[in-house]
Amino acid sequence: MSSHDCAIEARHLVKTYAVPGIRQGKKQSIRALDGLDISVPRGMIYGLLGPNGAGKSTTVKILTSLARPDSGTARVEGIDVLARPGQVRHVIGVVAQRSGADPTATGRENLILQGRLYGMRDGAVRARADELLRHFGLTEAAGRLVKTYSGGMQRRLDVALGLMHRPAAETAGATGTPPFRLFRLPFTENWHRRLAGHGFQLGGRIIEHR
């Protein structure tokens, strides 16, 4: 696969974390990633699978510029994550493992704030917020405070927040929840056919302990 066809590309990622304590006169460390390679073509829904501690969260942090690898390279939409992290943040949407929504604001207010942080203007930001509220089945709850939402509603709002500025690439934080329980969208019936109809493919990678 050509690098020009990749939404996300990482090569030889290595990341080691120091841990407290001394063992045999040496500092202890944990190698979370040991030469990881990933190539994700545009239009693919791609899952990183693996046990706790396999490096899924570390991989996502590196790809979203929240952590730096000890060695290796990473690009998102052709942009070097290490050299131009600010530019990468403008083309990605992130859904963290924990909700990033303000519980004291309404669903619509959260979406509008997210859009304005990305420079969207008033008319466009409100239209986009309404579009996402409809798509995720949150229109009736749009005027309610997020702290009154059920857990499933909050996760749907989190995904909507990540999509608010129409990112080129969307990442979701590692979670113990099965991947498609997180995305209980209106198209759950025949979801694989519907995704294919929009040009999406499904792919994945299992990360193992080193």
N, C-alpha and C positions, 0 to 999 in steps of 0.2 A: 504494500500500500504506500502510495506517495505521501510525503509529509504535507503536500498541498491539499490532500483530501481529508486530513485529520482535523477534527474539532479539538481533540486532546491528544497530546503525544508526550510520553515521558520515556527517558532512556537511562538505564543504569542508576536508578535512584537508590541512594544509601542514606539512612538516617539512624543515628545512634543517640540514645539518651543516657546521661549519667544518672546513677541512682546512689542514694546515701549508703555509706558503709565501706569498709575496707576488706578485701579478700586476698590473702596471700601477698600483702603488701601493695596491692594494686587497687585502684578505684574500680568499682563495679560499673558495668554499663549494660544496656539492653539495646540490641540492634533491631529496631522496628522494621526497617527495610534493608534488604541486602541485594541490591542490583535489580530492582523492579523495572520491567519494561511494560508500557501500555500504549496501545494505539487505538483510538476511538474515532471512527469515521463520522462525518457529519450526518445527522439524521438518525443516529442510533441511540436507543435507551440502553445504557450499559451499567451492569451491576458489579460491584466488588463484593465478593462473598468470602467468608472465612471466620474462624473462631476468634474469641476475644484475644487481643494482643497480637493479631496477625499483621497489623499495620494499615488497616482500612482507614481509620481516622487520620493517621499520619499522612497517608497518600492524599486524602482530600485537603488537608491543611496545606500541603506543599502546592497542590494545584491551584488553590485559592489564595496563595501568597501569604498565608498565616504562619508558615514555618519554612525554613530554608533547609535543604538537604545538605548532608556532609559532602556529597558528590553526586554527579548526574545532572541531567538537563530536563526541563519541562516547558512545554509550549501549549498555550490555549489559543485557538484560532490563529495560529502562527506567531503569536506574541510570546517572547521569552519571559517566563514568569519571574525569573531571578533578576533579569536586567530591567524589566518594565512592569513591576507589580501594580502600579497605579493604573496603567492602561488595561491590564488584565481585569481588574476589579470592575471596570466599566462595561466589559463584554460578558461577564458571567452573572448568573443568579445563584444564590446559595440558600439552601434550606438546612438549617442547623439541626443537630439532634435535639436540642432544646428550643422551645419556642422563642422567637425573637419579637413577637408582637407585644405591644404595650397593653397590659390587661385593663388599664384605666381609660383607654380610648375605645371607640367603636371600631368595628371591622372596617367600615368605609374610611374612617379617619386614619387608620393604620396604613391602608393602601394609598391614600392620597399623600400622606407624609413620605412614604417610600418613593413614590413617583417624583415628588418635588426634590427629594435628596439627589435624584438622578437627573434633575434639570428639566423635567417635564412641565409644560405650561398648563394653566388652569383648565382650559377646555379639554385638552388631550388627557390630562391626568384623571379628570372625573369620568370621562368616557371609558378609559381603560379600566378604572376601578369598577364601574358598573358592569363592564364586559366580564371581568374575572369573577365578580360576585355571582353573576348568572351562571357562568360556566361551572363553578364549584358549588352551586346550590346554596348560596349564602345570602341571596337577595333579601329574604324576609328577616334575616338576623343582622343585616348591615348596620342598622341604627342601634344595636345593643352593644353594651360594653363587652369586650373580649373575655373578661373574667367570668361572664355568665355563660360562655360557650361550653359545650361538651368537649371532651378530649379530641374526638374525631373532627369536630368543627374547627378547633384551633389548628389542627394539623393541615386541614384544607386551606385555612387562611395563611398558614406559613408558606405553603406551596405557591399560593397566589402572590404573596409578597415577593417571593423569589422570581416570579415571572412578570412582575409589574412593569419593568422597563424593557421588556422584550429582549432578554439576553440571548447572545449567540450560543452560549453553553450554560446548562443548568446542572448544579451539583447538589446532592443531598447528603447530609452527614451520616456517618455510620450509625446503625441502630440495631438493636436486637429484634425489632419488629420485622416480620417477613416483608420483603420489598413492596409487594402489591397490596398489602394491607394499608400501607402508608398512603397509597393513592387510590382511595375508594371514590372514584370520579363517576359522573353520570354515565360513562361509557363502559362500565365494568362488564356488561353483557357483550360477548363477542369483542372484547377489548383488543385482542390481537389482530383481528381483521380490520377494526377501525383504525388502529395505529398504522397498519400497513397501508391503508388507504390514504393516509396523510404523508406517506413517504418515510415512516419510521421503521427501524429494524430493532431487534432485541439482541443483546450480546452480554457477555459477562466474563469475569475472571475470578478464579478462586485463589486467594492468598493464603499460604500456609505459614505456620510458625517456622522460624529458622533456628 
